[in-house]
Amino acid sequence: MMKMPTLGKDRFVSGIFKRELKNRFLCEVAINNQDNICYVPSSCHLSNFLSLENKKVILIPTSSKNTRTQYSLLALPYKRSFILLNSSLANKAIENSINKRRFSFLGKRKTIQKEKHLENYKADFIIKDSQTILEIKSLITTDKEAIFPTVYSERALNQYKQLFSLMDKGYSVYYFIVSLNPYVKVIRINKKSEFYSYYCVGKTKGINFKAFSCRLVDKTPFIDKEIPIIEQ
């Protein structure tokens, strides 16, 4: 029997995922045979991406004392690693890896701002050295060949329009798709999605698309490797 991976910190706990609630930010997890309402750090229901019912999950105590939930969903043990279930960890993985040689294609990276507002657009990161915007999108799946996007997002389409406007004003843009499953081998663009036409226009206008997988290293998310993007 394969030994399950461990995070090795007392503050992490495990439980059995029971169900998602109507509020997409809440779920029910059995911890020590007691049902607990836990926070789901995702912009939409996780059932859109994978099935968690009756599976072991890893949780972390919530940082705020004013929240109604004691724990927040963190990860699904998977093979010899984890699928991260917190979509914001894609940004954290980029932040932790941005100064590594892997990202040398971005040029000088001495001054990096995060969550910076440019007009009506909120950039995940701006590299001030080169006026480069980094837009980060997370992807959760158990498939080795992942489809992107999985769900419709009007917000993501509006962001595209704002990025086009900012490019006309001199900014360059990198659009990073980050798989929270380290075993994903390829990203396939969903041609049936509304995203696809924006993707094609973006490529024509000079948006640089790249995809990566991330992995927990010593309990911290880092970019693991670059993975190819396929359109057909």
Secondary structure by P-SEA (a helix, b strand, c coil): cbbbbbcccccbbbbbbccccccccbbbbbccccccccccccccccccccccccbbbbbbccccccccccbbbccccccccccccccaaaaaaaaaccccccccccccccccccccccccccccccccccbbbbbbbbbbcccccccccccccaaaaaaaaaaaaaaaabbbbbbbbbbccccccbbbccccccaaaaaaaaaaabbbbbbbbbbbccccccccbbbbbbcc
